Amino acid sequence: MEPLALPPVAGPFVESLRSIGYSLESAVADVIDNSISANAKVIEVDTRWASGNPYLMISDNGHGMDESGLQSAMQLGSIGPSTRRNKTDLGRFGMGLKTASFSQCKKLTVISRMKTNTPWKGICWDLDFVEKKNEWLAQKLSEGEVKRKLEALNFSFEQGTAVIWNRFDKIIDLTAPHAEKDYERSIRSLKEHLALTYHRFLKGENSHGKISLRVNGREVDAKDPFALYPPDKCSSSTLLTNEIIRLGEKNILVKAYQIPHPSQMPHDFQQRVSPGGNHHLGQGIYIYRAGRLISAGGWMRLAKASEANKLARIHVEFENDADDIWKIDVKKSRVELPSSLREQLRRVVSACSLKSSRTFTRRAKMKSTDKSPVWDRYFDRERERVLYKLNTKHPALSTVFAEMPERYSKTLINLLEQTLPLELIKNDISATNIEVGQANSDLQKNVAELANQFHLSGFSKDIVRESILGDGNIAINAKTLEEILNNIWG
């Protein structure tokens, strides 16, 4: 047989590359990985809507590249997954810069230099140009073009790298009526994603050292999925397991935590620890590669997501020399648990889940700390179950029931208690894609409407105050409530 060269046709192949399935968040993160691998300590993401022609620039103060290095970085597949890498290198396939960028836009420009006494070098991939020529033709920028572009984008570093995206056509529909708002929403989501993905770098928890990461000039504050950095006078997590699991010649670090119960955490802390402050959504296994989060939460078929497990968090970490036993996709956003690790990890997960479950069982036997809750909670020791009953001594309820014949009030109470939809509530809380709540997010407006209804029904100001402040489910402070009541009662 004789060799037969069949190189990919540039035009159609580039469209295939663009369809790998990156989100904006995973695409930007793939580029930031390169900045961290280049030992950058400051990384900035700047983006503007620019009247419907948005751009995005990821810049850093890392060691930068000379002309040869820049050409290699812009070449597809210049470094393969089998290439030996530095321990702090977050790269994987040698494709991330190009595939991540092409997935979002049609024009990628990279400008870089290693030393301040050398000129900046720039190379551009223009996919419209590639398709027109049907050849893998990039374009070198002249010194003047590089200078003008850096000045226009307010590039601030003396050395390092700037990755610039133009001609977005994937992230959103730029012709949609609310395209600008959609774009702004996607940037907020990006900031949340980066705060979690790089939380260990933002805290300086690894050998790379601490980094500063900014989005549009605002510092990205690290998330804290294991509740290791509580505010003053607030409990931190309990470390249940800290061990090394050997897989052949590779070491896998495994730590199991029980995070504090939500009742012991202020609102801001809950927001840092769990998505939207919801511990149910944050439970599970967090997998890290060289300090960088790859997979956040979920039990990978080792346990079920449940209210009982929502305080359980498992930290699993491997170095980049163990890539061969993990099936990481090109986006570095999905990983498959090695079968040789699964059974060993099951033991850790079971112990952590049991500890979390016991916390909720113990709390079910506790009395409510609310002064006047609408619902009282009782623990039936014989049947090992929790019961909820209306608190007939609640200021507002007792006033209403006093106006009714006793046979009516008893019937009504019994009806409400027997029809409390506990199974539906449990199912809704267990769902991962919906938020459970009784009203909209404007607490002050909700309380004002409730207070006004009380007023129109003839309740006294004192009873309304006691009724609202006495139930912790209405999380409003006394000063704000007093202002609302004064506006209504005068």
HELIX and SHEET records of a PDB file:
HELIX    1   1 ALA A   10  LEU A   17  1                                   8    
HELIX    2   2 LEU A   24  SER A   37  1                                  14    
HELIX    3   3 ALA A   50  GLY A   52  5                                   3    
HELIX    4   4 GLU A   67  MET A   74  1                                   8    
HELIX    5   5 GLY A   96  PHE A  102  1                                   7    
HELIX    6   6 LEU A  127  LYS A  133  1                                   7    
HELIX    7   7 GLU A  143  ALA A  152  1                                  10    
HELIX    8   8 ALA A  179  THR A  197  1                                  19    
HELIX    9   9 HIS A  199  LEU A  202  1                                   4    
HELIX   10  10 PRO A  262  GLN A  264  5                                   3    
HELIX   11  11 HIS A  267  VAL A  273  1                                   7    
HELIX   12  12 PRO A  275  GLY A  277  5                                   3    
HELIX   13  13 HIS A  279  GLY A  282  1                                   4    
HELIX   14  14 ASN A  320  ILE A  325  5                                   6    
HELIX   15  15 SER A  339  ALA A  364  1                                  26    
HELIX   16  16 PRO A  395  ALA A  402  1                                   8    
HELIX   17  17 GLU A  406  GLN A  418  1                                  13    
HELIX   18  18 LEU A  422  SER A  430  1                                   9    
HELIX   19  19 LEU A  443  LEU A  456  1                                  14    
HELIX   20  20 LYS A  461  LEU A  469  1                                   9    
HELIX   21  21 ALA A  478  TRP A  489  1                                  12    
SHEET    1   A 8 GLN A 139  LYS A 140  0                                        
SHEET    2   A 8 LYS A 121  ASP A 126 -1                                        
SHEET    3   A 8 CYS A 105  ARG A 113 -1                                        
SHEET    4   A 8 GLY A 160  PHE A 168 -1                                        
SHEET    5   A 8 TYR A  55  ASP A  60 -1                                        
SHEET    6   A 8 VAL A  42  ARG A  48 -1                                        
SHEET    7   A 8 SER A 212  VAL A 215  1                                        
SHEET    8   A 8 ARG A 218  GLU A 219 -1                                        
SHEET    1   B 5 THR A 238  LEU A 247  0                                        
SHEET    2   B 5 LYS A 250  GLN A 258 -1                                        
SHEET    3   B 5 ALA A 312  PHE A 318 -1                                        
SHEET    4   B 5 GLY A 284  ARG A 289  1                                        
SHEET    5   B 5 ARG A 292  ALA A 296 -1                                        
SHEET    1   C 2 TRP A 375  ASP A 380  0                                        
SHEET    2   C 2 ARG A 385  LEU A 390 -1                                        
END                                                                             
